[in-house]
């Protein structure tokens, strides 16, 4: 069985992992705050967040940044729980 896209352990790859620090963009800070709020309100837990990230299609996962993966997961989990309607975030962003 091949490892899933999020499971990097043991993958032969020549490119080094970028471990450099960077200042977070405003939207990244907001994504981090939103996860904290959802956790505190018990609308989501860390295991659900991780499951949402790990369930991303491999190509989407590969092209998403750390916090883009979080946003995908939050939308997925909140839609599953009926907090958001399917497609609601996209509709609101389009207006």
C-alpha positions in Angstrom: 0.0 0.0 0.0 1.4 3.4 -1.0 1.5 6.0 1.7 -1.0 8.8 1.5 0.1 12.3 0.3 0.3 13.7 3.9 2.5 10.8 5.1 6.0 11.9 4.1 7.9 9.5 6.3 10.3 7.5 4.2 9.5 9.1 0.9 12.6 9.3 -1.3 12.9 13.0 -2.2 15.9 15.1 -2.9 14.4 18.5 -2.1 15.0 19.7 1.5 12.1 20.6 3.7 11.8 24.4 4.0 12.1 25.1 7.7 12.5 28.8 7.5 10.4 31.1 9.6 8.1 33.6 8.0 5.8 36.2 9.3 2.2 35.1 9.0 -0.1 36.9 6.6 -3.3 38.4 8.0 -5.4 35.6 6.6 -3.2 33.0 8.1 -3.6 34.6 11.5 -7.3 34.7 11.0 -7.4 31.0 10.0 -5.4 30.1 13.1 -7.8 32.2 15.3 -10.8 30.5 13.7 -9.5 27.0 14.4 -9.0 28.1 18.0 -12.5 29.5 18.3 -14.0 26.3 16.8 -12.0 24.2 19.2 -13.1 26.2 22.2 -16.7 26.2 21.1 -16.4 22.4 20.6 -17.7 22.7 17.0 -14.6 20.8 15.9 -11.7 18.9 17.5 -8.1 18.4 16.5 -8.7 14.9 15.3 -11.4 16.2 12.9 -9.1 18.9 11.7 -6.4 16.4 10.9 -8.9 14.0 9.2 -10.2 16.8 7.0 -6.6 17.7 6.0 -5.7 14.0 5.4 -8.8 13.5 3.2 -7.9 16.2 0.7 -7.3 15.0 -2.8 -3.6 14.5 -3.3 -3.2 17.2 -6.0 -5.1 19.7 -3.8 -3.0 18.8 -0.8 0.3 19.2 -2.8 -0.6 22.7 -4.0 -2.1 24.0 -0.7 -0.2 25.9 1.9 -0.3 24.9 5.6 -3.2 27.2 6.4 -5.0 26.6 3.1 -5.2 22.9 4.3 -6.7 24.1 7.5 -9.3 26.2 5.7 -10.2 23.2 3.5 -10.6 21.0 6.6 -12.7 23.5 8.5 -15.0 24.0 5.6 -15.3 20.2 5.1 -16.0 19.5 8.8 -18.5 22.3 9.3 -20.3 21.2 6.1 -20.5 17.6 7.4 -21.9 18.9 10.7 -24.5 21.1 8.9 -23.0 24.4 10.3 -22.3 25.4 6.7 -24.3 24.5 3.6 -22.4 22.8 0.7 -20.8 25.5 -1.4 -21.8 28.3 1.1 -18.2 29.7 1.4 -17.7 29.8 -2.3 -21.1 31.6 -2.8 -20.3 34.2 -0.1 -16.9 34.8 -1.6 -18.4 35.3 -5.0 -20.6 38.2 -3.8 
